[in-house]
Amino acid sequence: MTTFSPTNEQQIALAAAEAGEMLKIKAYAGAGKTSTLELIAGRFAHRRGSYRAGEFGSGAARRGHTAERCAG
């Protein structure tokens, strides 16, 4: 996992996840969806979770994430 400074949008998504909200993140390729997922998963590494991806031949798959494992 890479270290980076989250964008405002990623900080909003993280805050929503911390508040227990359900998230739906839609964006174009290269917009940072996988990085956002890794940011959230890192914060909740002690908990189980799942996510769904529309086109799973993406960055998440290249980084070793599967539909069953979201915290790496």
N, C-alpha and C positions, 0 to 999 in steps of 0.2 A: 504494500500500500504506500502511496506517495504522500508526502506532507505538502500541503498547499494552504493558502489563505482562502477561506470560503467567500464566495460572492454574496451580495445581499440576498439574492434569491435562495442560495443554499443555506444561509443562516436562518431565513424564514422557514424553510422546510425542516431544518433541524429543530427549531423552536416548536413547530407544530407536532413533530414526532415526540418531543419531550413532553408535550402537553397531552399526549395520548390520542391525538387526532389521526384519522385515517387519511392517507396521502394518495394522491394520484398525480404523478408527474409526467407531463407530456411536453416534449420538446424535440427539435430537429436533431439530426445526427451531429455529434461533436459539441453539443450544448452543455455537457457536464452531468448528464443523468447518472452515469455509473459512478463518477466521483462523489455525487451527492449521496448515492446509495452507500458507498463505502464510508462516507462521513457519518451517516446515521447508524450504520451497522457497527462501526467502531465505538460509538457512544453506548450502544446497547449490546455489546459483545457477550454480556452475562445472561442475556435473554434469548429465547428462540423467536424466530420470525420467518416470514416468507414474503416473496414478491413475485410479481408476474411481469414478463416482458413480452412485447408484441413480436419483435424480430430478435430472436435470441442468438443470432450470429454476430453479436455486437461486442463492445468492449467488456461487458460483464463476463461473457463466455471466455474471451481471451484471457481474462484475469483469473479464471478458475472458478467462477461463481456458477452455481447451478440453481435451479428453481427450488431445491430443497435446502440449500445452504446459502445464507446471505451474510453472515458475519464471518469474515475471513481472518 
